[in-house]
Amino acid sequence: MKKKPQPANTDEADLNRLGRLAEYNHKRRFDVTPEPAGTVRKTKKKVLEFVVQKHRASRLHYDFRLEHDGVMLSWAVPKGPSLDPSTKRLAMETEDHPIEYNQFEGVIPEGEYGAGTVMIWDYGTWEPEVEDVDRALEKGDLKFTLRGQKLTGSWVLVRTRPRQWLLIKHRDPSASSLDITAEEPCSAVSRRTLATIARSAGASAKQLAQAEEADRSSAAPAGTAD
């Protein structure tokens, strides 16, 4: 009986086994980090998930993720989403994440990739405004509708150079000049701050201090809320 040819090396074997999540899994030690390993989910779903995770790693940013083809397409948005159509937010494309990551709120230990506190800042469902998502991604112009707790309405991701995109709110009834990241700084799931998440997850003193600083810097100044 003829044996199946074996992959030439471990990287190739992992790529065959993990597919689009190979890069995600290579960057993490799952016996150390509480993040989920996850697998690619090749199932047809009528409702697609999206999540925005507020992440105090080396610096504060917002991880914007859209479910597509069994994984979460991911972009790091340094300043977070803006409801103002005149504001274009830089969004750096990162590795695909497992759908299980949408439930992750906690602390990545020091010394691990992305070490720091992670909050589920917003979540919900999304719907493409294009017929072919893969073609739109290839073209670098993905239009979509969000139905979240904080982010709603029509949006677009526009690629400006390799792995570099802009996240822009379209002009519609949900557009606003409100600084949504400042006015709604807490978790959409647990209503906790970054510091509270860090403290309950047993973060290091350094990580707790970073989370507290991020809470102060991202919250609206007293007396500015409507």
Phi, psi and omega in degrees: 000133184284129178281146176291139177297136181270147177304146185295330180209174183298319181301317180293321178298316179296321180298318178295321184281319188260341178057234186291348179261008181300313181296316179303312183290325179296331184276355188231147175251104189282355171273357179242310182274144177280000179296149181281143175289305175072164176223162177290128180260101181269070178233147179275121181240139177282330181247125182256140182272152165223156177212148171237120181250122177280124194226114175265088176263236176297332171208165181288134173206176181237123179270115184260122187228135178237130178288130176201130173057039173087001179222176174256110172296138190226140175224141174264121183249102187305317183261359181082165180295150176237137177278354183270115181300339180277353181257118179259121184258127176301135178224111182268123181295132178238185183291151175299146179243155176289153180298330178300337182295339181300338182266359187276121173221114184174210185235131172270124187298155176301143181090348179263159178300128179074022184309133180147186184266136182239130178239141171277093186284325176207156178203163179163212180238160178223157180222125178294144175260017179233157181286324186233104183294318180299319179293321178296320178294320178296321179287333182085036182207088183252115178259141185201164177246134177255142173231080183247185176284330182239322181256126179220172174083197188268138182221170174213144169249124182239124179278132180254335176197172182308125178066004179245123183232170170239133175260121187228135175277134175280157177284112178202180183300340180269357176290149184198160173271358180297134175278092189295327180290331178277320183284333181233070187279346189265170181298137177283348182257306186257350183065016181271158172276171175299318181296320179295320176297313181300315183295316183287338180267004178073038179297158176291166179300321179296314180294322178296317179297320178295320179295318178297319178296319179295322177299317181294318185286334184262349181278151177292142176301147180303135177089002180262346181289147179284000000 
